[in-house]
C-alpha cells in the first residue's frame, strides 16, 4: 500500500518502486476502474499495433470457445431467429 498526494490538476505520481517493479514509462497506458469509493489502476504499455493488441486480448479472454465456434453459434442463432420469424408471419 502506498500513500500519494494528488497534485495540481488532479495528477498522481506513481512511486518509484512501482514504476520500476512494473516497468512503467512515460506514455504507458493506465486504465482506471471505479467501483463506488474504490479506484483500481491497471498498468500496461500502450500498444504499438492496436490490432495485434486486440488479438492478444481475445486470446487471454477465454470462454472455452474459439472465434470460429463463436461465429458458427452466432450464425446458427441468426438462422433460427430468421426461421422463427418466417414461421410466425406465415
N, C-alpha and C positions, 0 to 999 in steps of 0.2 A: 504494500500500500504506500502510495506517495501523496503528499500534500503539495499542491501547486497553487499559485496565485493567478488569478485572471487579470491580465494586464489591460491597458487602454485598448479600446476597440474589441474587447472580448477575447483577446488572444491568450492561448495557453501554451506554455513551453514544456515540452516533454523533458523529463530529467535525463541527464547524460547517460546514466546507467541503462535506461530503457532504450534510448536511441542506439546505443552500442549493442545491447543484447539482441535487439530486433533488426539491426542494420537499417535504421530509419535515416533517410537522407532527405534533403530539400526536394520537393516535387513529388514525394511519395504520397499516395492516397490514403486518407483515413476516413473510415465510414463510422458515423455516429448512430447508435441505436438508442432511441429514447423510449423508456417504459416508465410511466409515472414520474417519480422523482429520481430515477436512476438513469445514468448515461453510460453506455459501454462504447469503447473505441475499438475498432478493428483496423489493424495496420497491415497494409500490403503495398507493394510497389505499384506505381502507375504503369499499366501495360504498354509496351511499345506497339504491339499488334492487338487491337481490341477484339478482332475476330478469333485469334488464337486464344486470347484470354477467355472469351465466352465458351470456346470449345473445351478448354481446361475446366471451366466451371461446370459445364454439363457433365463431364466425366466424374467430377467429385460429388455431384448431386445424384444419388442413386436411389431409384425406387424399384430396382430389380428388373427393369426393362430397358432394352436397347432403343435407340432412336427409331430403328426400323420397326420394332414391335409396337412402339407407341403410335407410329404413323399408321400401321396396319389396323390397330384397335380403333383409332380415330376414324379411319375410312369406313370400318365396319359399322361404327355407331352412326355416322352420317348416312350410310346406306339404309340402315334400319329406320332412322328417322324419316328419310325420304319415302320409303315403302309404306310406313305407317301413315304418313301424310296423304299419300295417294289412295290408300285403302279407305281412309276416313272421308275423303272427298268423293269417292265413287258411290 
